[in-house]
């Protein structure tokens, strides 16, 4: 990840909600500290393909699952 690239997890959840306009989407994106399939799908839908593996790795570390 580049140094100037910052993670804003809440913004991802909001952006994902804005794509689908379904209340459960943002909550599912954040559930289990962003380690759900919904979060990965959101990243894909937000065209963040290049960063998916990095975000998943960070989410696993932060959640204590790795």
N, C-alpha and C positions, 0 to 999 in steps of 0.2 A: 504494500500500500504506500502511496506517496505520502510525504510528510504533511502536505497541506490538505490532505483528504481527511475530513473528520467524520466520525460516526455520529449520527443523530437518530437513534433508534425510534424515538417518539415520532419524529417527522416521517420516517418510513411507514409507521403504522397509520398515521394520518393520511399520507399520500395513497396508501393502499385502500383505506376506507373511501377516499375520494374517487378512486377508480371504480369501485363496485357499488358504493352507496348502500351498503348493508351494515348495520350496527355491529354484528358479530365479527366482522372481518378485522377491525382494529384490535379487538380483544383477543381474537385467536392468533393474530400476528404476534402480540406481546406475550401470550401464554407461555409458561415454562421458560421464561427469559429468552424469548425469541428463538427457540429451538424447534418450532413446529414446522410441518410441511407448508402451512399457510404462509409463514414468513418467507420460506424459500420461493414459493409461488409468487408472492408479492414482489420479491426482488426481481424475478424474471419478468413479471408484468411491468415493472418500473424500468425495464431495460438495464438492469444492473448485473448482467450476465458475467462481466469480467470480475466482479467482486463477490460473487455468491460463496465460493469456497472460503474466502477470507472472513466474511461475515459469519458464516456457520462456525468456523473455527473459534472466532472470538466469542460468539454466543455460548458455545460449549464450555469454554474456559470460564467465562463470567458466571455461568449457571452452576459450575462445579461438576459438570458431567464429564469433564475431561481432565 
